[in-house]
Amino acid sequence: MRISVVICVYTEERWDDILAAVDSVRTQSLPAQETLLVVDHNARLLRRLKDHYGDGGADAAVGAEADADAGAGQRVRVIANSGSRGLSSGRNTGIAVSCGEVIAFLDDDAVAERDWLRHFAAAYADPRVLAVGGRTVPVWASRRRPVWFPEEFDWVVGCSYRGLPPGRVRVRNVLGGNASFRREAFDAAGGFASGIGRDGDKRPLGCEETELCIRLARARPDALLLIDDRAVIHHKVPAARERFGYFRSRTYAEGLSKALVTRSVGAQAGLETERRYTTRVLPAGIARGLRDALLGRAGGAGRAGAIVAGVAAAAGGYLVGTARARRGGPRFTVAAVPDLSAPDPSAPDLSAPDPSAPSAHARADDGPARSRHESTHESRHESTSRREGAA
């Protein structure tokens, strides 16, 4: 199976992280067809990456077919985001120029374990599967989890959270920083929506993959969307995101994003997983925190309090976002991916944007409680059959 890996990048401050992400793709046990670095309106970073990787075009490899015979997985192409500023347009650009049957997405501050793509490919043996996500493990800047930070809210920092069922399970949506889609998924549902995904510090932030997956399920009711917890990446969490102020701000922003999603797809689909999450997973987390506090364990009361604060902030954001929507507030646009045909490897890369334009693609992390948790789980990893999941 041919898999293209798309890594969207935006700042030279993550130079070492970008190189590490690419290296993790190039050393996969199942080689990628190509790695696409999509640069979001940063001409200096675009030039630097092209210099580093040999321009990523015809000089970097003879072509996709040649890569399959020699140096498979080594091909890196560097291209400019051809759309508007932001992560959604960057991903759509990557989809448009990729040549794989499956397009996988990896965050620019994450590294994939060696069998990441192999586990994705195994799930696609079932032709009904149109999307597969994996498990994202936090790498804390302080080298350990803050004692007050509840595992149930690891989605705040773009990671898999407590409450997701184990194994290979059916979900409502995958998480964008560790995800893959069959090409035909974009033929059926279009690309990532603009106006909802990440773009600098603008709010709302995130939920673009949630909206896409719900749209895909409506376009293809027979489709299976899965998470396989063996497809693991390790995601850096900077010190600024270990602070309670970021936690509160990010949960509030998630509420704003969810209001946009429900405006598009309706509250039933847009909040289906969140209802299970808030009525099952979070009460159990509060109880554990209070129990730990009574037993004198560090951080127990803080974790319980953080869960309550996170729910309150998200609910507040949702109410504000809903009120704005009723007054004709922000909207997002679903655009078809411009061209899904395999590109000519000898064709020039997309033109660089205005070098004077500032970068506005600082990333927040993926949002909460994204899985439907009606699971396909006959054996833990090798087969899929319906079951009711945890959250």
C-alpha positions as CSV (number, residue, x, y, z in Angstrom):
1,M,0.0,0.0,0.0
2,R,1.3,3.4,-1.0
3,I,1.2,5.9,1.9
4,S,2.0,9.6,1.7
5,V,2.8,11.4,4.9
6,V,1.9,15.1,5.3
7,I,3.6,17.3,7.9
8,C,2.4,20.9,8.0
9,V,5.0,23.3,9.3
10,Y,5.0,27.0,9.9
11,T,8.0,28.3,12.0
12,E,11.8,27.9,12.1
13,E,11.5,27.8,15.9
14,R,10.6,24.1,15.4
15,W,13.5,23.3,13.0
16,D,14.9,20.5,15.1
17,D,11.4,19.1,15.8
18,I,10.6,19.2,12.0
19,L,13.8,17.2,11.2
20,A,13.0,14.7,13.9
21,A,9.5,14.2,12.6
22,V,10.8,13.6,9.1
23,D,13.5,11.2,10.4
24,S,10.8,9.2,12.2
25,V,8.9,8.8,8.9
26,R,12.0,7.9,6.9
27,T,12.9,5.0,9.3
28,Q,9.4,3.4,9.3
29,S,9.3,-0.4,9.1
30,L,6.8,0.1,6.3
31,P,8.3,2.8,4.1
32,A,6.2,5.8,3.2
33,Q,5.8,6.6,-0.5
34,E,6.9,10.2,0.2
35,T,7.0,12.7,3.0
36,L,5.4,16.1,2.2
37,L,6.4,19.2,4.1
38,V,3.7,21.8,3.6
39,V,5.0,25.2,4.6
40,D,2.4,27.7,5.8
41,H,3.2,31.1,4.3
42,N,6.8,31.3,5.6
43,A,9.1,31.9,2.6
44,R,12.3,31.8,4.7
45,L,11.4,28.4,6.1
46,L,10.3,27.2,2.7
47,R,13.7,28.0,1.2
48,R,15.6,26.6,4.2
49,L,13.8,23.3,4.0
50,K,14.3,23.1,0.2
51,D,18.0,23.6,0.7
52,H,18.1,21.0,3.4
53,Y,16.1,18.3,1.5
54,G,17.4,19.1,-2.0
55,D,14.3,21.1,-3.1
56,G,12.0,18.1,-2.6
57,G,11.3,17.9,-6.4
58,A,12.7,16.1,-9.3
59,D,16.3,16.4,-7.9
60,A,15.3,14.7,-4.7
61,A,14.0,11.5,-6.3
62,V,13.5,10.1,-9.8
63,G,9.8,9.6,-8.9
64,A,7.4,7.6,-6.9
65,E,8.0,4.4,-8.8
66,A,11.7,4.7,-8.4
67,D,11.3,5.1,-4.7
68,A,9.5,1.8,-4.5
69,D,12.6,0.0,-5.8
70,A,15.4,2.0,-4.2
71,G,15.4,4.4,-1.2
72,A,11.7,3.9,-0.4
73,G,10.6,6.2,2.4
74,Q,13.5,8.6,1.8
75,R,11.7,11.0,-0.6
76,V,10.9,14.3,0.9
77,R,9.0,17.0,-1.0
78,V,8.8,20.6,0.3
79,I,5.9,22.7,-0.9
80,A,4.1,25.9,0.0
81,N,0.6,26.0,1.3
82,S,-1.4,27.1,-1.8
83,G,-4.5,28.2,0.1
84,S,-5.3,30.6,2.8
85,R,-3.2,30.7,6.0
86,G,-3.9,27.9,8.5
87,L,-3.6,24.2,9.1
88,S,-6.7,23.1,7.2
89,S,-5.5,24.7,4.0
90,G,-2.1,23.3,4.5
91,R,-3.5,19.8,4.8
92,N,-5.6,20.2,1.8
93,T,-2.5,21.3,-0.2
94,G,-0.8,18.2,1.0
95,I,-3.7,16.0,-0.1
96,A,-3.8,17.6,-3.5
97,V,-0.2,17.0,-4.4
98,S,0.3,13.6,-2.7
99,C,0.5,10.4,-4.7
100,G,-0.4,7.8,-2.1
101,E,-3.5,5.7,-1.8
102,V,-3.6,6.7,1.9
103,I,-2.6,10.1,3.2
104,A,-1.3,10.2,6.8
105,F,-0.8,13.3,8.9
106,L,1.8,13.9,11.5
107,D,2.3,16.9,13.7
108,D,5.6,18.8,13.2
109,D,6.5,18.5,16.9
110,A,5.9,14.8,17.1
111,V,7.9,11.6,16.2
112,A,6.3,8.4,15.1
113,E,7.3,4.9,16.4
114,R,8.8,2.6,13.9
115,D,5.7,0.6,13.1
116,W,3.3,3.6,12.9
117,L,2.5,3.2,9.2
118,R,2.5,-0.6,9.4
119,H,-0.4,-0.5,11.8
120,F,-2.3,2.0,9.7
121,A,-1.8,-0.1,6.6
122,A,-3.0,-3.3,8.4
123,A,-6.3,-1.6,9.2
124,Y,-6.9,-0.7,5.6
125,A,-7.0,-4.4,4.6
126,D,-10.7,-4.0,5.2
127,P,-12.0,-2.0,2.2
128,R,-14.7,-0.4,4.4
129,V,-12.1,1.5,6.4
130,L,-11.7,5.1,5.3
131,A,-9.8,6.6,8.2
132,V,-7.4,5.3,10.9
133,G,-6.0,7.2,13.8
134,G,-3.5,6.2,16.5
135,R,-2.4,6.8,20.0
136,T,-0.6,10.0,20.9
137,V,1.7,10.0,24.0
138,P,2.6,13.3,25.7
139,V,6.3,14.2,26.1
140,W,6.3,16.9,28.8
141,A,8.8,19.6,28.8
142,S,9.3,19.2,32.5
143,R,9.9,15.5,32.0
144,R,6.8,14.5,34.0
145,R,3.1,15.2,34.0
146,P,2.1,18.2,36.2
147,V,0.5,16.6,39.3
148,W,-2.7,18.6,38.8
149,F,-3.2,17.7,35.1
150,P,-5.9,15.1,34.7
151,E,-5.3,12.3,32.1
152,E,-8.9,12.7,31.0
153,F,-7.9,16.1,29.5
154,D,-4.8,15.1,27.6
155,W,-6.6,16.2,24.5
156,V,-5.9,19.7,25.6
157,V,-2.2,19.1,24.6
158,G,-3.1,17.1,21.5
159,C,-2.7,13.7,23.0
160,S,-4.9,10.6,23.6
161,Y,-6.8,10.9,26.8
162,R,-8.1,8.5,29.5
163,G,-11.4,7.2,28.5
164,L,-10.6,6.0,25.0
165,P,-11.0,2.2,24.7
166,P,-8.0,0.1,24.0
167,G,-7.2,-1.8,20.9
168,R,-8.4,-1.2,17.4
169,V,-11.8,0.4,17.8
170,R,-14.5,2.2,15.8
171,V,-14.8,5.9,16.5
172,R,-16.7,8.9,15.4
173,N,-13.6,10.8,14.4
174,V,-9.8,10.5,14.5
175,L,-7.4,13.1,15.9
176,G,-5.7,15.1,13.3
177,G,-2.1,15.1,14.5
178,N,-2.0,11.2,14.3
179,A,-4.4,10.2,11.5
180,S,-4.7,8.8,8.1
181,F,-7.4,8.7,5.4
182,R,-8.0,6.8,2.2
183,R,-7.8,9.1,-0.8
184,E,-11.4,8.3,-1.7
185,A,-12.5,9.8,1.7
186,F,-11.7,13.2,0.3
187,D,-13.4,12.4,-3.0
188,A,-16.5,11.6,-1.1
189,A,-16.6,14.3,1.5
190,G,-14.2,17.1,0.3
191,G,-11.3,18.5,2.3
192,F,-10.7,20.0,5.7
193,A,-12.9,23.0,6.4
194,S,-11.3,26.4,6.6
195,G,-12.4,28.9,9.2
196,I,-12.5,26.2,11.9
197,G,-9.0,24.7,12.0
198,R,-5.9,26.2,13.6
199,D,-4.5,29.6,12.5
200,G,-2.3,31.4,14.9
201,D,-3.9,32.3,18.2
202,K,-7.3,33.0,16.6
203,R,-10.3,31.4,18.2
204,P,-11.9,28.9,17.7
205,L,-9.1,26.4,17.5
206,G,-9.4,22.8,16.4
207,C,-12.2,20.4,15.6
208,E,-11.6,20.4,11.9
209,E,-11.0,16.6,11.8
210,T,-14.2,16.1,13.9
211,E,-16.3,18.0,11.3
212,L,-14.6,16.2,8.4
213,C,-15.2,12.8,9.9
214,I,-18.9,13.5,10.6
215,R,-19.2,14.8,7.0
216,L,-17.5,11.6,5.8
217,A,-19.8,9.4,7.7
218,R,-22.8,11.1,6.2
219,A,-21.4,10.9,2.7
220,R,-20.4,7.2,3.2
221,P,-22.7,5.6,5.9
222,D,-20.9,2.3,5.3
223,A,-17.5,3.7,6.1
224,L,-15.5,2.6,9.1
225,L,-13.3,5.1,11.0
226,L,-10.9,3.5,13.5
227,I,-8.3,4.2,16.1
228,D,-5.5,1.6,16.6
229,D,-3.6,2.2,19.8
230,R,-0.5,0.5,18.5
231,A,0.0,3.3,15.9
232,V,1.9,5.5,18.4
233,I,3.5,8.9,18.1
234,H,5.2,10.9,20.8
235,H,4.1,14.6,20.9
236,K,6.1,17.4,22.6
237,V,4.3,19.5,25.2
238,P,6.1,22.8,25.7
239,A,6.3,24.3,29.2
240,A,3.7,27.0,28.4
241,R,1.1,24.3,27.8
242,E,1.8,22.7,31.2
243,R,0.3,25.7,32.9
244,F,-3.3,26.0,34.2
245,G,-3.8,29.2,32.2
246,Y,-3.3,27.4,28.9
247,F,-5.5,24.5,30.1
248,R,-8.4,26.9,30.9
249,S,-7.9,28.9,27.6
250,R,-7.7,25.8,25.5
251,T,-10.9,24.2,27.0
252,Y,-12.7,27.4,26.5
253,A,-11.6,27.5,22.8
254,E,-12.8,24.0,22.4
255,G,-16.3,25.0,23.4
256,L,-16.2,27.8,20.7
257,S,-15.1,25.2,18.1
258,K,-17.8,22.7,19.1
259,A,-20.4,25.4,18.7
260,L,-19.2,25.9,15.1
261,V,-19.3,22.1,14.5
262,T,-22.8,21.7,15.8
263,R,-23.9,24.6,13.8
264,S,-22.8,22.7,10.7
265,V,-23.8,19.1,11.6
266,G,-26.3,19.5,14.3
267,A,-26.0,18.9,18.1
268,Q,-26.9,15.2,17.8
269,A,-23.9,14.3,15.7
270,G,-21.6,17.2,16.9
271,L,-22.0,16.3,20.6
272,E,-22.7,12.6,20.6
273,T,-19.3,11.6,22.0
274,E,-19.1,14.5,24.3
275,R,-22.2,13.4,26.1
276,R,-20.7,10.1,26.9
277,Y,-17.4,11.7,27.9
278,T,-19.0,14.1,30.3
279,T,-21.4,11.6,31.9
280,R,-19.1,8.6,32.2
281,V,-15.4,9.5,31.9
282,L,-15.3,12.8,33.8
283,P,-17.3,11.8,36.8
284,A,-15.1,8.8,37.3
285,G,-12.0,11.1,37.0
286,I,-13.4,13.5,39.7
287,A,-14.1,10.5,42.0
288,R,-10.5,9.3,41.5
289,G,-9.1,12.7,42.3
290,L,-11.1,13.1,45.4
291,R,-10.2,9.6,46.5
292,D,-6.5,10.3,46.0
293,A,-6.9,13.5,48.0
294,L,-8.4,11.6,50.9
295,L,-5.5,9.1,50.7
296,G,-3.0,12.0,50.8
297,R,-1.7,11.4,47.3
298,A,-0.2,14.4,45.6
299,G,-2.4,16.3,43.1
300,G,-5.7,14.5,43.7
301,A,-7.7,17.6,44.7
302,G,-6.0,19.5,41.9
303,R,-7.0,17.0,39.3
304,A,-10.6,16.9,40.4
305,G,-10.7,20.7,40.4
306,A,-9.1,20.9,37.0
307,I,-11.8,18.5,35.5
308,V,-14.5,20.7,37.0
309,A,-12.8,23.9,35.7
310,G,-12.3,22.4,32.2
311,V,-15.9,21.4,31.9
312,A,-17.0,24.8,33.0
313,A,-14.7,26.6,30.6
314,A,-15.7,24.4,27.6
315,A,-19.4,24.9,28.5
316,G,-18.9,28.6,28.6
317,G,-17.1,28.6,25.3
318,Y,-19.9,26.6,23.8
319,L,-22.6,29.0,25.0
320,V,-20.7,32.0,23.8
321,G,-20.0,30.4,20.4
322,T,-23.7,29.4,20.1
323,A,-24.8,33.0,20.8
324,R,-22.4,34.3,18.3
325,A,-23.6,31.9,15.7
326,R,-27.2,33.0,16.2
327,R,-26.1,36.6,15.6
328,G,-24.4,35.6,12.3
329,G,-20.9,35.0,13.8
330,P,-18.0,33.1,12.3
331,R,-18.5,30.5,9.6
332,F,-16.3,28.0,8.0
333,T,-16.2,26.8,4.4
334,V,-15.9,23.3,3.2
335,A,-13.8,23.2,0.0
336,A,-13.1,20.4,-2.3
337,V,-9.5,19.3,-2.5
338,P,-8.3,21.1,-5.6
339,D,-6.6,18.2,-7.4
340,L,-6.4,14.6,-6.2
341,S,-4.6,13.2,-9.2
342,A,-1.0,12.0,-8.7
343,P,1.4,14.9,-9.4
344,D,4.1,14.9,-12.0
345,P,7.4,14.6,-9.9
346,S,9.2,16.8,-12.4
347,A,6.7,19.6,-12.1
348,P,7.8,22.7,-10.1
349,D,6.6,23.1,-6.5
350,L,3.9,25.6,-5.7
351,S,5.1,29.2,-5.6
352,A,6.2,30.7,-2.3
353,P,4.0,33.3,-0.7
354,D,4.9,36.9,0.0
355,P,8.1,36.7,2.2
356,S,7.0,39.8,4.1
357,A,3.8,38.1,5.3
358,P,4.1,37.1,9.0
359,S,3.5,33.5,10.1
360,A,0.2,33.0,11.8
361,H,0.0,29.3,12.3
362,A,1.0,28.8,15.9
363,R,-0.7,25.6,16.9
364,A,-3.1,24.7,19.5
365,D,-3.9,21.1,20.1
366,D,-6.6,18.8,19.1
367,G,-9.9,18.9,21.0
368,P,-11.7,16.7,23.4
369,A,-13.6,13.4,23.5
370,R,-13.6,12.7,19.8
371,S,-14.5,9.0,19.7
372,R,-18.0,7.5,19.3
373,H,-16.8,4.4,21.1
374,E,-19.1,2.0,19.4
375,S,-16.1,-0.2,18.9
376,T,-15.0,-2.9,16.5
377,H,-13.0,-5.1,18.8
378,E,-13.1,-8.9,18.4
379,S,-9.5,-9.4,19.5
380,R,-7.5,-6.6,21.0
381,H,-5.6,-5.7,17.8
382,E,-6.1,-8.0,14.9
383,S,-9.8,-8.0,14.2
384,T,-12.7,-5.5,14.4
385,S,-16.3,-6.2,15.5
386,R,-18.9,-4.0,17.1
387,R,-18.8,-3.3,20.8
388,E,-19.8,-0.5,23.1
389,G,-16.8,1.4,24.3
390,A,-15.8,3.1,27.4
391,A,-16.7,6.8,27.1
